[in-house]
């Protein structure tokens, strides 16, 4: 899949394309060893993830004000 706005479904497997596996930015991100979201099952060695469930609002830890987003797009 090469469509950034594609909406994944539960059970979908997302995998890095072979020609990107040696990408310097990807390798740097892997070294950061960030925790994975609870709604994904990540296999760092195979560079793939499976969607276990769709994320819920409480899964998002970033300080997001949904009201401001709605106001912006309602213009």
N, C-alpha and C positions, 0 to 999 in steps of 0.2 A: 504494500500500500504506500502510495506516495502523496496522499491527500492529507494535509495537516489537520483539516477540520473533520476528518472521519470520526464518527461516533462509534466507539467500541461497545461490544456487548459482553455480558457475562460469559465466560468460557473462551473468549478470544485470546489467541496467543500472539504476542507482539515480539518480533525478533529483529535484531540489527542485521541489515544486508551484509553479505560477505565482503563487499568492496569497501565498507565503512568500518570494519572491525579493527583496523589498525589506525584509525583516525586519532590524531594527537589530542583533540578536545575530548573525545569519548574516553580515551585512556586516562586523561587527567581527572575526569569526572568519576571514573571507577575507583581511582586511588583515594578520593575523598571519603569513600566508604560511608555514605549517608544512610540512615535507617530507611527501610522501605515502607511505603504506606500499607496499612493493614488490609486494604482491599486488593492488593496485588501480590502475586507469588513470583518472586524474582530469582532467576538462576543467573548469577553474575558470570559464571564460567562459560555458559552457552550464549550469553548476551541475549536472553529472552525473558519475557514476563507473561504471566497469565492473569487475566482479569477474573478475580474470585467473586466479586460483587461490585455493584456500582457505588461510588463514594457517596457518603452522607454529608450533610452540612457540618456535623461535629468532627468529621475527619479532616476538615480544612483548618489548619492552624494559623494561616496568614491572616493578618488583621484586614478583613474585607468588609466594606460597608455596602451591602447589596442595594440599599436605597439610592446611593450615589450612582451606581451602575444603571439602575432603572431610569433615573432622572436623565442621565447622559443619553441613553438610547431612545428616550421618549421625545426628544427634540424634533 
